[in-house]
């Protein structure tokens, strides 16, 4: 009898193992390029919580320190999805890449301009007064031709500040920018949560503006892009990916504490849990995925006027939001 029970249990365990292996084999594997902004959190939470697996996907995340490298990987077929600042798809499209934007990455107001506590600034009006007083030119860290530079130029125009009255310090690495601010090599920083939140908590920095104020509430930092061939030939995979992202976002919106615990598994953001939680709770609106396309177009128009974008590709040419709208509504 003991022999029969042992044999029966062995067979059951073997069958269970085969079932698990079979389930793993049925998942469609995709690669997703990303940066380190807070609006990448739905991607990471969806991966860690099983949201993607529930939708039939095995997702490999690929980190890029530079948005341009992320763009190039999508264009070259090394990744299937790209989460990148919304300006990058326009650069790609104007270079002939058949790119399509299918959603916002997930999160509003994640871009922030912060100032060192040494300056005592609380708004761009304080920066204008500082310049008017003839004090030494301040250094501001940003990415050139990126949304992080455009938020500065938009706020400068709003407050009547001349860009020549400050010194832009351009970086290619998002984490290197934070370190430059942390070590007082620059006076102001145009960056993203949770790193700006960390600088407020640990360095006493002050927030002067965010992208929700500079543009509109639903103007994103980053968007989700695919190649046109992926959207046309693998629509079921694209829908599964978006469903997984929405699932991850819903978890963050309902229980940010649980989301923070999940994110610690991968140490995605390299900031303390309390900072990550504060970043989520200070968001101006719950996470969703349909962006304000008109506002995006206005920013791209600014980029074109500045000479960064050479071409006439419009948001309507590359944005395909029907699928995410059908999922969200």
Buried (B, 14 or more C-beta within 10 A) or exposed (E): EEEEEEEEEEEEEEEEEEEEEEEEEEBBEBBBBBBBBBBBBBBBBBBBBEBBBEBBBBBEBBEBBBBBBBBBBBBEEEBBBBBBBBBBBBBBBBEEBBBBBBBBBBBBBBBBBBBBEEBEBEBBEBBBEBBEEEEEEBBBBBBEBBBBBBBBBBBBEEBEBEEEBBEBBBBEEBBEBBEBBBEEEBBBBBBBBBBBBBBBBEBEBBBBBBBBBBBBEBBBBBBBBBBEEBBEEBEEBBBBBBBBBBBBBBBBBEEBEEBBBBBEEEEBBEBBEEBBBBBBEBBBEEBBBBBBBEBBBBBBEBBBEEEBBEEEBBBEBBBBBEBBEEBBE
